[in-house]
Amino acid sequence: MAKLGKRTRAAREAFEGKDNLTIEEAVSLIKNNANANFDETIEIAMNLGVDPRHADQMVRGVVGLPNGTGKDVRVAVFARGAKADEAKEAGADIVGAEDLMETVQGGEINFDRCIATPDMMPVVGRLGKVLGPRNLMPNPKVGTVTMDVAEAVKGAKGGEVQFKAEKAGVVHAGVGKASFTEDKLVENVRAFVNAVAKAKPAGAKGTYMKKIALSSTMGPGVSVDVATAATE
């Protein structure tokens, strides 16, 4: 515990007085202070001027990070017949129909992304209360309800990140690993910020992007200058 306390104090001292940094400065600071004994995830949190309880203020989308997430994403696909075979060939970890629904209903959720063909939605729809709160419910708006299951599986495995505004208007995601180079992390962060900027809903009023913060799994966070964060 003493070692952890010393590391935490050192990180806080390194971050002290640093605020509203450029993405490059923030990434450098966080990467250089991510000293846990595992490869920490670099995380982004964005406070948006929206109220997701209103349909015209919901922020939701998907972005392909140029350098991937560094995470092994487990993908489940609800499909039958040829589409099930297509999903398996594309690298899906779990493929099924009613049998997979029963597995999930039993509390076994061994996947990070869920994809379904449109004809399977009546089956998947029964899992709304289970998958919805975990942000795993397939949705055509983010490409997870599709006939092109192979492309969807490859996208999920290749570094696509879904985002959705939570109750307080906060969007958060992992955008890489501390082992990534600074340039790759900066590219990923910018891609994510730009995707959220493009997803600005029609009902958003006033300032859309209020605050952006970056952190590592075990480290403190640092705020990023919103004005210079989005490049598109």
Helices and strands as residue ranges (DSSP letters): H 2-15, H 23-32, E 41-48, G 55-57, E 60-64, E 75-78, H 81-90, E 94-96, H 98-105, E 113-116, G 118-120, H 121-124, G 125-127, H 128-131, G 132-134, G 140-142, H 149-157, E 160-164, E 170-177, H 182-198, E 209-216, E 222-224, H 226-229
